[in-house]
Amino acid sequence: MSNTYDRAAWIYDLDTREVHHVDIAFFKEMAGNKSVLELACGTGRVSIPLVENGAQVHGLDLSPSMLQVFREKLARLPEKVRQRITITEGNMANFSLGAQFPLIIIPFRSFQGLTEESDITGCLQCVKAHLAPGGRFIVNCFRPYRDIHRRYPYPEEVMWEREGIVAKHRGDNIDTKRQMIWPTMIYETGSERIEEPLALRYYYPGQLKKLLRKAGFKILEQHGDYDRGPIKRHGGEQIYVCEVAG
């Protein structure tokens, strides 16, 4: 199965590149001491700093392996922090938690892991159902380069090396009609080579904004980085802060 990091979940947090941390301050500012639902919470990379900053977080993720790492990290935290985190194994395309939240977030491009129209629509409808009146929904995707079709496929490239592990990635395929890419993350541990296949949908800004509006959201803010800069013409991020349209 793509996008679940079943085999390499224990390696995920060894990535200390800026891209894995640059969003934390932004989400801490947006969350404050609110009750937050994080979809695709993974190993708690974002959830734990939010709770340590005063928020209460419910994290949902499809991958048992990623959530197991989250629980192991949680067990090492003070009791007062653990009490403010709830973890649920589930699919962000179809969930019902019996609660509403003033803030719902899908960080680090995880929304792009939904590749079927029914899953994309289902996720946005579930977000609407779980968003408290006046609440905010924040979603992040990368901003594709205009020549993305020329960048795939590409051979293995090293991302980082740490604690005897070499992390690489390669681009296996692209479908420009469906706007899909298939990269693979690779981890060489010395005794083992682990491959984690990904399947991601990509959106240009006009497409993503149209999708959000069609789903019933009003876009309040749009940023191209976590310092609230403008969306770039090529590359970078797309960050949308939304509310349910009145």
Residue, then its C-alpha position, 0 to 999 in steps of 0.5 A: m500500500s502506498n503512503t502508509y510508511d509501514r516499513a520505515a515508520w521508525i526512521y521517519d523522525l530521523d529526518t532533521r531537514e528544515v522541511h520537516h520542522v519549518d511548519i511547527a511554529f506556524f501551526k503552534e501560532m494558529a492552534g494556541n490552546k485550542s482543541v485541534l484535529e490533525l488528520a494524517c498525524g503520523t508519528g506526532r511530529v506536529s501534534i506533540p509540539l502543539v500539545e506542549n504549547g497548550a493545545q489539546v489534540h486528536g490525531l487520526d492516521l491510517s498507518p498502524s506503524m506510524l501511530q505505534v511510533f507516536r504512542e512510543k513517543l507519547a509514553r515518554l512525555p509527562e502525564k499532563v501532556r499525554q492527557r491532552i492527546t487522543i490518537t485514532e487509527g482511521n482514514m481521513a477520507n471517511f471518519s466520524l469522531g462524534a466531536q467538532f473542533p475549532l481547528i482542523i489541520i492537514p499538514f505536510r502535503s498529506f492531503q495529496g495522498l488522497t488520489e481518488e475523487s471519492d476520497i478527496t470529496g469524502c475528506l473535505q465533507c468529513v472536515k466540514a462535519h467536524l469543524a466547529p462553528g467559526g472554526r478554521f481548516i488549514v491544508n497544505c500542498f506543494r506548488p508544482y513546478r511548471d515543468i514537473h512533467r520533465r522531472y519524472p522519472y528521475p534516478e535515486e538521489v540522497m536526501w540525508e544521512r544520519e545514524g548509519i542510515v542513508a535516505k534517498h528518493r527517486g521518481d518512478n512515474i508521472d501521469t500529467k492527465r490525472q496529475m499524479i506522481w509516484p515517488t519512492m522513499i528509500y532507506e539503506t540501513g547497512s543491512e537492509r534496504i527499505e522502500e516506501p512507495l508514494a502515490l500523490r496527486y498534485y494541484y496548481p493553485g487555481q485548481l486547489k482553490k476551486l476544489l476547496r470552494k466547491a466543497g463549501f469552504k471560504i479561503l481566508e488566507q493563502h500563503g506560499d511559505y510558513d512566513r506567510g509569503p505569497i504563493k510562488r509561480h514555481g515550487g514552494e508551498q500552498i497553505y490555505v486557511c479556510e472556514v465553512a462558507g456562510 
